[in-house]
Amino acid sequence: MKVAELSVKNPVFANLLLIVMLVGGIVSYRAMTREVFPEIPMDMILIKTIYTGAPPEEVEKQITIPIENSIENVENIESIASQSYENISLIEVKVQQGTKNLQKMVNDIKTEIDQMENIPEGAEETQVLEMTSEMPVIGVSVSGPIPEAARRKVAEELKDRLMRIEGVSGLQVSGLRDIEIWVEIDPLRMRALNLSVDAVVDAIGSSNVNLPAGNIKGLRQEFPLRTSEKLKTAGDVMDVIITRDPAGRKIRVSDVALVTETFEKKLSFGRIDGEESITIMVMKSRTGNTIRIAEEVHEAVADLSKELPRVVNLKTYQDSSRYFRQRLETLYVSGGIGLLLVLTVLFIFLNWRLAFWTALGIPASFLGAFIAMDFFGITINMMSLFSMILVLGMVVDDAIIVSENCYRYMLKGVPPARAAVLGTSEV
């Protein structure tokens, strides 16, 4: 049985289907992820292990090669490539094309690595990550004629607020330098006190630890204890006791060295409008909504700007959501014009009932498409919107032609139900 004939003979089913498409399409459209471009699967898994203090040869021998041997029997692996650097091992696993469940492969690789023996004690826990193509949403810059320390403080506060936005997967920061504490030892003072540089290094290192100190057992629960002796400021370092002299007096770091708080060497630079700044690029997660993230970033910047002096400049740049909004607006405008033209033409040349139901088919077609897109995991992005804009003209043309052909049969005296079946089937 043909679709047109089935619909005419079962009007209740056809009307219910139309309602489901309209209501379901609106619900799906509101819930679907909005992004500039769809995420491109890279079919890659990254295995990262940090082994502090080890040269590349030791990293390769103790970390990289054993991990490669342990995962070589995992299914769906196409190839394995590795790089061993000082302090770090990176292994890239190429997955066979068409593998659907990458998360299962990640778990399988983790299981194999966890079963390994003879891992060096100084090595940190291995990270196994699925590599994805993250898309930047919007950038924010912090600039102004203020000291770098103040600019850094503003940037840290801004980072905290941006990371609380739903859908943000991470931030790419440039021009933000970490604080360092420099200890410049006076060799004459060291010689006078009969001390070595190693003694100062050992004293500072032993005071900058965070070690377990046992547990406190309660009636229902155990509470772990840790010794926290982290040195956070230059004053903390200056107060570190190196040793005691023969008279029992404490010799501190401040007695033999000049301690200053400064910034690390510049590894990245940020500029906005030719002015030195700290730049933050906001990245979205797979399910993040580009438009909503951009709106919340603008709100966060506006709220923080109200709390800061006027000399501090917070600016947004490279807002990718505006391109998405333009494409979405094009679809709305084109759809509205098409709907109006169909109503006008059919109302003038045919009749108002035919014009109404034909025009209703246009939004119903697109809302039905949103249901299918949501079911198959297709997002609303620049490419899917472009395809809809391209098809919009075809939908409008087909609606007019089918309606006109059905009306032609009605003018010949064919009953409306039969005319609908004949007119649609013929086209």
Phi, psi and omega in degrees: 000135182285159183299315181298317181293320178298318181292320181292320182284341180233072184296326179296314178299317181296317180292320177297320178297320178297317179296318179299318180295318181292309183290312181296324179295319179296316179297314180297318181299319181290332184268345187288149177289137178246126181210162182290308178230148179293151179291134181259117179295130183265347180053044180226144175236130182255130176246119187236128178226128178260127179231088188296133175086001183260137177288166182305320181296320180289322178299317181295317184288317187270334187243300191296306183297314177301322179293318178301318180293326184285333185255003187293341181264003177291137184292153174069020175270124179273315180202162179229127177233142184222154173225131179246118180244175173295123177079354186210144176240129179237125179235125179254121180257117177274122183269144178299137182298136181098353177291122187272315187263082179289329180297325176296320177296320177302315180294321179296319179294318178300318180299316180296319181291322180295335180274358181290150176244168176063031172282132180304143182295332182281353181279138177281169181296134182291136178257131177242117188231138172280124183280128179232161179265099180279140181251130176290143181258309185200152178248150177228138179238148176241117182216180179133161181283065179231159179300155182297325180297319178292321178296321178295320179297318178296318181296321179295318178295320179294319178301316180299319181290321181291323181290342178278353179286131181295132178098352179276122182267336181179175180229138173254114188249136175233144177083007179258114182257139176285154178279136176238151176249118182263133176243108181257108186279138176270109184297327180294316178296321179297317180293321180296326181265004177058048180242158176248163178297323180300325180296320178293316180298315180296322181294316179293318180297318180289339179270355184244058185235162176218093190242152175291145181230033177092193182228153169256120182268125175255187180291324184239348189209153174252140181244120179286146177244146177224147174269116182253106181234042180286134177270117187253334184231168177298325178297322178298319180292320180299329183275357181294132180272125180275309181195189175236144178279174181305334180275358179090003179283145180283133174255115184259169179299324181296341180282340185234359185211156173262120183252123180230151178256123184218194180246154178292167178297142182293121177253339177215155183235143176235135178219144175222124183055037178078003183250138180298135184206174170253123183250140181232120177258124183271126180252143181261153175279179183298324183261006183289147179263114185303312183295315182294321179297314180299318179297317181289328175295314177301319179295317180297319178295317180296318180294317181291325180299326179293335183270351186253159174297158183294337181289342179274124183253119173250121182230147173257149180209164179050051179282101183288343182292337182291327176293321179294319179298320180298317180293321179293321178295322177300318179296316180299312183295314180297318178297318179296317179295317179298318179297317180295319180295318179298313180301315183294309184296312182290326179293323181286314190262337181247246174213167190290327179295314179297321179296318182296309184289328176292316179295325180296334180293337181291303177296327179297322180297315183286323178293324174295324177295322179296323177298314180296318179298316180296321180296319183269005176078021178274132182268166172275109183220181184300322183286315180292324177294321179297320180294323178293318178299321180295320184279340184305316180298323179294319181297316180297313181298314182297321180299316181294317183294315181296315181298316181296322181290321177295319181294328179297319178292324178296323178293336178278357178098005178287136178304147185306317181298314180292323179296324179295319180290313182295313183297318181289314182298322182296317179291000000 
